[in-house]
Amino acid sequence: MSSSEDPSAILNPDLYRQLTLSVEHADGSVVPIGSGGVILRAGANLSLTVSADEDEIELAVAQETTAVNRYFQQKYESLQLLTDANGPGSPIFGPFPDPESGVTPSGPAWSFTRESLWFGTINDKPADLVTGAFFLAVGPCGVVGSFPYANNGRPETDEALLRVFDVCAPCVDCPTWRRLDEYIRRLVAFYDYLFELIYNEDTLNPPVHPDGGVREAFNGLLRQYMTAARYWDYLVHNAAVKLAAQAQGQAVVTAVFYRNITPNPVSGVHIQLEFCFYKNGLAWSAIDDTVSSFKLLARSEADLNAVYDGAPIYGSNCVTVNLQAPAPLTSGKSLYGDLVLMLDSTIDLAENTSDEYHILLTVTFTNTHLGTIVKEELIYFMPLQGSSL
């Protein structure tokens, strides 16, 4: 039913729905058309037919193109008409007015000479400046032209034709591939043998040589290497951090040592010494700051001597002393801390020979190149039963 038959149809919103247009290309990509007017023009193999009442437009696409683009047609025909007379000084210009319609086709201006029939560049490379020729270099696996030098030096009978042939023979044949495969398999077997030889821990049954050669005498090399590495680390690290302590009468003499064995400086080295007192195996809380004192000694041959980091801290049966390096230790330099704990004579450690007194000394080194290192030392004031100092 048209709007003339139904007056209320003008109120139908579907009659005023805004349409959107888009163009779908042959490759499936869709390009939307922006807002504004749309102009359809016939051309090439597309024709438009408008119905009498101009209410419908029919688009028809023919299988073959019938419309001709005069701009490109002029360029094509001008190339065909080029002769030797059309040198650089006598080109053919375009576009020009069409002889039939007198209309000049729309498009960029162009000019052709006889040189327009030749290649200007190949892969962006120009021709030789003197001869105007291109030279194609080939390797042992390539040939340019089917009949080299058969026609006035040209590789083809047809001067407008140039063929490039691949005439390379196989670089590797089947026997060579088989030999390579054999070599690879032998290499794999030998590497497996070396792997087993290194990791084997059964000294009585070492792996057998894959080529029947003399079996290696070295077996279990990984375990031997790891053992040697651990022993080396122990020697080096043990030499970098040391602790020594002993009782001398009413005093305990302690010496701590740290050496920087890295190529880089080490800063902020801290040493904490904790003295815990025991009597007959039980915690002994008779030691405080009224009956004990500490003295820090300096060595003249030391690179650095440790200094106090605060006052001693007294606990129930333990005393903690903190020392620190006064400056960074450069490579190869050492830090010494010689500390003497002196006990007042009012505490007679030898008044009763049946009692056994000892100190558990725990020393913690921090901020070293080894990280945190803890060492312990057991110090006796009197010999144990049946032993001697």
Secondary structure as UniProt FT lines:
FT   TURN            3..5
FT   HELIX           7..11
FT   HELIX           13..16
FT   STRAND          22..24
FT   TURN            26..27
FT   STRAND          30..32
FT   TURN            44..45
FT   STRAND          46..50
FT   TURN            52..53
FT   STRAND          57..61
FT   HELIX           70..80
FT   TURN            84..85
FT   TURN            88..89
FT   STRAND          92..94
FT   TURN            99..101
FT   STRAND          110..112
FT   HELIX           114..117
FT   STRAND          121..122
FT   TURN            123..124
FT   STRAND          125..126
FT   TURN            129..131
FT   TURN            140..141
FT   STRAND          142..144
FT   TURN            148..149
FT   TURN            152..153
FT   TURN            159..160
FT   STRAND          164..166
FT   HELIX           174..199
FT   TURN            203..204
FT   TURN            210..211
FT   HELIX           221..240
FT   STRAND          241..248
FT   TURN            249..250
FT   STRAND          251..259
FT   STRAND          270..279
FT   TURN            280..281
FT   STRAND          282..283
FT   TURN            289..291
FT   STRAND          292..297
FT   TURN            300..301
FT   STRAND          304..305
FT   STRAND          307..308
FT   STRAND          313..314
FT   STRAND          318..324
FT   TURN            331..332
FT   STRAND          334..343
FT   TURN            345..346
FT   TURN            349..350
FT   TURN            353..354
FT   STRAND          357..368
FT   TURN            369..370
FT   STRAND          371..380
FT   TURN            385..386
//
